[in-house]
Amino acid sequence: MEAKKGDMLVVHGRTVGHHDREAKIVEVLGDHGEPPYRVRFQDDGKECLVSPGPDSVVRHKGAPQPGR
């Protein structure tokens, strides 16, 4: 996984009733765009440090968004 500041991290809901969550990457702490990332979640504005798992994808800034 590789990301840059300003990209979006989408964490897919893993169980029924849990929706996908989107977070803006505000800082990349790994080498060459690798995790961990400091992110700000869109739904509640909370910031945290994440090391995304296989249930997450990076949506690069400026890339077309699915379904839009």
C-alpha positions as CSV (number, residue, x, y, z in Angstrom):
1,M,0.0,0.0,0.0
2,E,1.3,3.4,-1.0
3,A,-0.3,6.8,-0.3
4,K,0.5,10.5,-0.2
5,K,-0.8,13.3,2.0
6,G,-4.2,14.3,0.8
7,D,-5.2,10.8,-0.4
8,M,-8.3,9.1,1.1
9,L,-8.2,5.9,3.0
10,V,-11.4,3.8,2.7
11,V,-11.9,1.2,5.5
12,H,-14.6,-1.2,4.4
13,G,-17.2,-2.3,7.0
14,R,-16.5,-6.0,7.9
15,T,-19.8,-7.0,9.4
16,V,-23.5,-6.3,8.7
17,G,-24.5,-2.9,9.9
18,H,-21.0,-1.4,9.8
19,H,-20.5,1.0,6.9
20,D,-17.4,2.0,5.1
21,R,-15.4,4.8,6.7
22,E,-13.4,7.4,4.8
23,A,-10.4,9.2,6.2
24,K,-8.2,11.8,4.8
25,I,-4.5,11.0,5.1
26,V,-2.9,14.0,6.8
27,E,0.6,12.6,7.3
28,V,2.6,9.6,5.9
29,L,4.9,8.2,8.5
30,G,6.4,5.2,6.6
31,D,9.1,5.2,4.0
32,H,8.1,5.7,0.3
33,G,4.4,6.2,1.1
34,E,4.0,3.1,3.2
35,P,2.0,2.9,6.5
36,P,1.5,4.0,9.2
37,Y,-0.6,7.0,8.3
38,R,-2.1,9.7,10.5
39,V,-5.7,10.1,9.3
40,R,-8.7,12.3,10.0
41,F,-12.0,10.5,9.7
42,Q,-14.7,12.3,7.6
43,D,-17.7,11.2,9.8
44,D,-16.5,12.5,13.2
45,G,-13.3,14.5,12.5
46,K,-11.2,12.3,14.9
47,E,-7.5,11.8,14.1
48,C,-5.6,8.7,14.7
49,L,-2.6,6.6,13.6
50,V,-3.5,3.6,11.4
51,S,-1.7,0.7,9.8
52,P,-4.4,-0.4,7.3
53,G,-5.2,-4.0,6.8
54,P,-6.5,-5.9,3.8
55,D,-10.0,-4.4,4.4
56,S,-8.7,-0.9,3.4
57,V,-7.9,0.8,0.1
58,V,-6.2,4.1,-0.8
59,R,-8.1,6.4,-3.2
60,H,-5.5,8.7,-4.6
61,K,-6.1,12.4,-4.8
62,G,-7.5,13.4,-8.2
63,A,-8.3,9.8,-9.2
64,P,-11.9,9.1,-10.4
65,Q,-14.2,7.9,-7.7
66,P,-16.2,4.8,-8.2
67,G,-19.9,5.5,-8.7
68,R,-19.5,9.2,-9.3
